[in-house]
Amino acid sequence: MKIAVIGAVMDHPTESQHRFNEVLSAYKHIIKGRMGIPFENEDISIVAITVMGTMDDINSLTGKLGNIHGVTVKTSVSKKEL
């Protein structure tokens, strides 16, 4: 098991937030925390998601979020194995 943070930038969040939240709900078993910051005037939202799980689960979540139109994601994974 690994701990990681997934950073997501949502351009035009009103268009992508429903699908984004659906994907997160499917992975709620590995999500330990979530922080979102809306930039309403710029029509952008920034979301940081802290996860703990297998690399397969973390990579799968990252990939599914990254496949949503208007969403850019990057993941940083701890080197420590839990």
N, C-alpha and C positions, 0 to 999 in steps of 0.2 A: 504494500500500500504506500501511496505517496500523498503528500500535501502539495497543492498547487493553487495559483490564483489565475483566473481567466479574466482578462480585460477585454471589454467589448465596447466598440463605438457604433452607435446606431444613428445613421443619417436618416432623417425623416422618420422619427420613431413611431409616429401614429400609423405608419404603413407597415412596420415590422414588429411592433411590440406584442401583438397577439400571438404570432407564431413563436417569437422569442420566449414568451412565458410558457407556451405549450411545451417547448423543448425542455425548459428548466424543470417543469413539473414532472416530466418523465425521468429526470435524473435527481429528484429531490433526495434520494437515498444517499447521495454522495455530497450534497451541498451543505456546507456548514455555516455559511454567511453570504450576504449579498448587500452591496451598497450601490445605489444609483444616484446620479446627479444629472438632473435635466438642465439643459441650456435652451430654454424655450425660445428666446429671441433668435438663436442660431439654428433652431430646428435640429438639434443633436442631443443625444443622451449618452452618458458614459456609465457603464456598469462594471463593477468588480465583483467577481464571484469566487469565494474561497471553497475549495473542494478537497475531499479526502477519499481516495479510492484507488482502484487499480489503474495502471497506465492505459489499459484498453478502455475503461470507462471514461477517463479524463480525455483521451484522444477522441473518443466517439462524441462526447458532448461538445468539445471544441469544434470538431468537424461539422456537426449538425448546426451549431450556431453560425459558423462561418459560411454555410451554404444558404443562409437567409439573405435575400436581396437587401442591400443597404447596411449590412452588418459586417464589421471588420473585427476579428478577434486575434489575440495573442495570448499565449499561455506560458507562465513561468512555473517550473516544477522544482521542488526541493530535491537536493541530491540525496538527502537522508531517506533510507528505507524504513518504513514503520512496521 
